[in-house]
Amino acid sequence: MDLVHERRGDGPPLLLLHGIGHRWQGWKPVLDLLAREREVIAVDLPGFGASPPLPAGMPYTIDSAMRVLGDFLTSIGVERPHVAGNSLGGLFTLHAARHGLASSATALSPAGFYRRSGFLYARSVLNLHRFAARTPEPVRARLAEYPQGRRLMFGMIYGRPERLDPAELLLDTRALLQAPGFRQTLVAGRTEQAPRFPAAIPAEVPVTIAWGSRDRLLPYAQGRRARQLLPTARFVPLADCGHVPMGDNPELVARVLLDGSSSPLLGRGKASAEEL
């Protein structure tokens, strides 16, 4: 299927995957910084942003996402790029490495390292944000004009929402409300987990996990759990950053993404033995 995407820059390809309810524009704060050294490909995942939903009968699972992303990369002539993602996109990034689709994996606050209570909490916060997005747009626009209003609206998602463009935040709320893939993805989230064992990701694929110290959606404690479960991964704390860190500190996040994708590109891989 066709995925709406933004492609810019020169260098080794770097595929960027956003979180649940978001869109490729979430990467805007870091795109130009990355494009100086990478060919950046930021996509709208199926059922989010401007991309169409998955075909009828195709579930919103990790396997479906890997199949769609593999087909997408083939369609644009890119083989095994570096991959980076945030939240849901971070979960997909780790599985892209597992499936032989990635030359490196950089995950920013990836989903899937929660326990049941953590998932229920995150689901409640996300549902509350979607409910709040039903507020009439003139009211949301008025709130977003002021730093305090942006903190009220987006303080659970960003560490420093007052620094963000109000117009982009309003478009984010509209995209969240209209995303046809939101509900099914959230339902699947209880069982869709990150790789649990180091052997699940081929040893030749460098893995970086970065976590915002002010992440209120998937708290930093989940980052410590990720570090325990993937001990060979490079772990980077993102000081004063929230769940979506790109707008909180673009320079820091861009450096983490560039460092994480600095290894040589790999040839086409195969799924791990666990997947066969």
Buried (B, 14 or more C-beta within 10 A) or exposed (E): BEBBBBEEBEBBBBBBBBBBBBBBBBBBBBBEBBBEBBBBBBBBBBBBBEBBBBEEEBEBBBEBBBBBBBEBBEEBEBBBBBBBBBBBBBBBBBBBBBBBBBBBBBBBBBBBBBEEEBBEBBBEBBEEBBEBBEEEBEEBBEBBEEBEBBBBBBBBBBBBBBBBBBEBBBBBBBBBBEBBBBEBBBEBBEEBBBBEEEEBBBEEBBBBBBBBBBBBBBBBBBBEBBBEBBEEBBBBEBEEBBBBBBBBBBEBBBBBBBBBBBBEBBEEBEEBEEEE
